[in-house]
Each structure stands twice: as structure tokens, then as C-alpha cells.
Amino acid sequence: MAAGELFLGVDGGGTRCRARLADRAGSILGEGVAGPANIRLGLEASLAAVLDASRQCFGEAGLGEEAVGWTVACLALAGATEPTELAAARSWRLPFRQTLITTDAHAACVGAHRGRDGGVVIAGTGSVGWAMLRGRQNRVGGWGLQLSDEGSGAWLGREAMRRVLWAHDGRIAWTGLLTSLFEDFGRDPHAIVRWAAAAKPADFGRLAPVVVEHSARDDRSAIELMRQAAQQVDSLAMRLVSLGAERIALVGGLAPHLEPRLADETRRHLVAPEGDAVAGALQLARAEADPLSKERVA
């Protein structure tokens, strides 16, 4: 196999990193999964996860180490929206023949619409709205959990723990959700504070399925949190629509749980994604290898 005949697409998020290796004909040769790859929260660890998932791809394909040097890769990574982190990642010495580093939201948008104009709202560990319109990329939100990422799994988990402390203080009533979370910390509010001080978005995000589960049991705290998360997704989607994105794909782990709760106006613009972020990264890798090809995307 000659140089330039292998393409690697990587989707690195706050919870996990997924990679897919394809040949020039588009056949999938191998796939891999590794740990988180949010470069804003740790560049070295994120790129280590990328390389781990990549090695799994080459191993599944039965290809040796030399094949890495033939490969054109697109690494679509959480945190690559921030200029400093993106520049640091691009300066890293990576083993691929060519490497494009972009955001996971960009790749998700390309994958969802096969490179055509449209938008995505990602509701995963983090949240962001992204649209590709007339050759321009447009971003809404996704500024990190401290100040943004509303409606995401991490936001949902953090807000749930906030309400646990409210209930402990007597400011709101206990519910099954809040009691369950409090018991997980030995009913010790100080243990919650210590945990939260060091917790990463993925740690908060691991609490989101508990909120979803309790919302299905008609727990009023969980239902209210899910309602608020859906409102935040509505806000992201409507801003993309106002920018000109008529087609919006809702993606990420929380997407199927939030979609039924979205406003009618948002739902009118929703379309099913045609591909995932890894497919988008593969399309971007192909365009990087051959900028004049018909697959060229913004």
C-alpha cells in the first residue's frame, strides 16, 4: 500500500476518543476506542489517547508500524476551539504523513451533513452549536463547563449535585434523585465539596445517566433538570437557525433523551445525522490529502 492511500479519522471528546481507519476506496479497515481527548484539559494525555485508538485501528487492519507514516489523519478534538490549545496541538510531532487538527464540533457538522451547509448541536459531556454556512464556520457556546456547556452531561451532573446541597441545606425538598446522589457520598456534604473541587467535566458527566434514569421515574428534580437542559439546547439551535442553518442535527449521548423535550420550533429544523464525527473526520482527512477533490469541505 502506497503513501496517501490510508485515511484516519479521530473524534476525541470529553469522555472517550474514537478512531476509524479507511482506504482510498472508503472501506473501513479498523476501529479503536481510547480515553478522553479534550486538549484543553490535557494535551499530552489527549494525544496519547489518540495514538492508542489509532494503534488499535492499525492492529485490527493487520498493518505494521510503517503504515502510520503513509496515513493522512484528521484529529477532531474537544478543546481545539481554543487558539492556544489548538496551536500547541499543531506543534506536536505526530507520526502521520499529514495531520489536520480541528474541533470535534467541526467534524460532527461535516459528518452530519456530508459536508453540505447545516448545523449541529452536540449534547455530550460538553455542549456546543456549530454550523457550516456558505464556506464559513459558526460557533455558539462550548466555552467549557466553568462558564458554558449548558445542557450537556457535565452541566446536568453539576446542577444535580448543586441541588443535593440545596436539599441538605433545607432550601428545596429531597427527591429520589437527590437522596440517591447524596447517599453515594456517604451523606457527607463535605465529601461532595472535596470531590467537586477536583472533578473534571467527565466526572460530572458520569452523573447524567442517573438524572436521565430518575426522570423516567417522574422524579420532579430530574424532570426539571432535563427540562432546563432541553431549553439550553433550544437556545443553541435557534441561534444557529438565526445565522442561516435550516437543517440542525442533534448529536451526542444526551441527544435521544433531550429531543422529545425540545420546543416545536427547534424540532421543525431537526434532521437525522447522515454520519458521525468520525465519518466527518475521515472526509476532512481526504480533503486534506487532495484539496482539489470533489470532497473538499470548509
N, C-alpha and C positions, 0 to 999 in steps of 0.2 A: 504494500500500500504506500502510495507516494505522499509527500508533504502536501498539506492543504486538502486532503481527502477525508479528514476526520473533523467533526464539529462537536464541541462540548457546550452544553447549556447548564447553568447552575442558578438555582433560586435559593438564595440564602436569607432566611428570615430570623425572627427573634427566638423561635423555638427549635427549628431544625434547618438543615441545608440539604437540598435535593439536587442531584446531578443526573444528566442523561447524555449519552454518547451516541452520535449518529454518523452514518457515512454520507457521501455526496448524494446517493440515491434517496436519502431520507430514512433508511432502515435504522431502527433502534438497535444498537449493539450491546448496550449495557446501561444499568442504572445504579445509583448509590444514594445512601442517606447517611448523614452525619449530624453533629450537634449544631447549636446556634451559629449564625454568621451575620450578626449585626455589628458592622465595623465601628460604629460609634461607641459600642460598649466593649471593644477589644479587638484591635486589628489582627494581632498575631494569632489569637485563638480562632478568630473567624476564618482567616486564610488557612489555618491548619485543618479546620472542618471542611473547607472547600477541597483541599488536597486529599483528605481522607475519602470524601464522597467520590472524588474523581478517580482515585485508585481503585475503588470498588467497581466503577464503570469499566476501566481497562481490564481489570481482572475477570469480570463477567464476560467481557468480549474475547478473552483469551489473548490479549495483546500485551507485549512486553513493555518495559520502561521506555524503550526508544520511541514508541508510538506517541508518547506525550509530546515529544518535540515536533511531531507532524501536525499537531492539533491546533485548530483555531477555537478559542474559548471565549464565551461571554459569561462573565460573572455578574449576576444581577443580585446585589446585596443590600439588605436593610442598612440604613445609615449612610448610604452613598449619596443621599440627597444633600449632605453637608459638605461644603467645599474643602475644608481642612482634611476631613476623613477621606474624602474621595482622592485628593491629591496624594495623601500618604499611601493609600492602597495602590494607586497607579505607579508609585515609585518603587514598589516592592518587586523584587526579582522573582518572577514566576516561570515555570518550566515550559510553558506552552509556546508554540511557534508565533502566534499572535494572541493578544489578550485585550478584550474590551471589558471595561468595568463600568457598570451603570447601576441604577437602582432597581430593586425588586419590583417597585411600582411600575416603572417603565416597561420592564419585561412582561409584567402581568397585563398591561394595556395592549402591548403588541400581540401577546398570545390570545387574549380575549377577542380581539377584532381582526386577527391575521394581518396586522399592520395597517388596517384602514382606520379612518377617523373614528373616534369614540372615546369613552371614558370608563374608568373602573373605580369602584370604592372597595378598598381592602379592609376587611374587618377580621383581622387575625390577632396575633399577640399585640401588634400595634394597629393603627388605622391611618389611612391616607386616601385622598381622592386624587386621581391622575387622569389627564386627558391628552390625547394627541389630536390636534386640530390644525389642518392646513399647514403641516410641517412644523408646528410649534408644540412644545410640551408645556402643560399647565399643571401646577401643583396646588392642592388645597389641603392644609393640615399636615399631619405626620411630623410634628416638631418634637416628638419624644414625650414620654409619659409625664415628666415633671410639669410640662406646660400644655400638652396637647394629647393626641391619640385618643380623643373621646370616642366612645362606642366600641373600643377594642376589648379583647380579652383581658389585657393587663389593666385597663381602666375599670372594667367590670369587677375584677378581683379586688382592686384597691378600694373602690367605692363600697363593696360589700364589707371589707374589713373596717372601713370608716364607720359604717353603721353598726358593726359589732360593738365598737367602743361607745357609740351613741347609746346603744341599748344598755351597756354596762353602766353608763352614767345616769341612766333613767330618763334620757331625753326622748327616746322612742320605745315602743313596745318590742319585746322579744318575739321573734318568729322562729319557725323551724330552721330556716336557713341560718339565721344569726346564732342561734343556740348551737347548731352543728359546728359552725366555724369556731365559735368560742371554745367548745369542748376540744377541738383539735389542738388548741394551745393551752390545754390544761386549765381552762377558765381563768387564765392569768393575763390581765391586760398588759402587764409589763413585758411578758414574753412576746406579745404581739408587737409592741413598740420596738423591742430589740430586733425581732425578725424583719420588720418593715424597714428599719434603718439600713439594713444590708441587702434587702431584696432587690432583684433585678426585674425588669418587665416580665420575663418568662416565669419568674416565681409567682408574681401576681396573676399572670395568665393561667397558671395551673388551677386557680380557684374558679375560673369562669365556668367550667363544666358543672361545678357544684351549684352555681347560680342557675344555670340552664335547667338542671335536673329539678331543682326546687320550684322553678317557675312552672314546670309541668304538673306540679302538685298543688298549684294555686296558692303558693306561699306569697303573701302580699308584698314582702320586701323584695323577693326575687322578681315578681311581676313588675314592680315599679322600676327596678334596675334595668330590666330588659326593655321596658317602655322608653326609658331615658336613653338607653344605648341606641335604640331604633331612631329616636329623634335626632341624635347626633349624626347617624348615617344619612338621614333625610337631609340634614343641613349640608353635608359634604356633597351629596348627589345633586341637590338643587343649585349649588354654586357651580358645579360642572355644567349643568344644563344652561345656566345663565351665560356661561362662556361659549356655548355653542355645541356642547356634546348632547346630541339627541339620543344616543344609544349608550346606556350605562350597564356594565356588568358588575354584579356584586359577588366578590370572591373572598376567600379566607374561611377559617374554621367556624367563625360565628355566623357566616352568611346565611345558611339554611335556617338558623334559629331566629334571626332578625327579620328576614324577608317578609314573613307573614304579618309583622308588626309595623311595617313601613307605611307611610302615607300613600294614599291613592295616587297622588301626583308623581311621587317617586316611582311607584310600581309601573306607571304608564311608560316610563322610559327604560325599564329593565329589559335586558336581553340575556339569554344564556351565553356564557363564555364559550367561544369556539375552541379554545385551547388554554392551557395553564401557563404559569410564568416560566416554567422550564421550556415549553414549546416556544414561547416568546424569546427566551434567551438563545435558543437554537436558531431562530430566524435572524436574530441580531448578529449571531456569530457568522452566519452565511453572508450577510450583508457586509460584515467587516472584512471577510475574505475576498469578496468581489463587489466593491461599491457600485459598480455599474450594472449589477444584475437586476433582474426584474423584481427580486425580493427586497430591494433596498427599502429601508424603513427609516423614519426620523430618529 
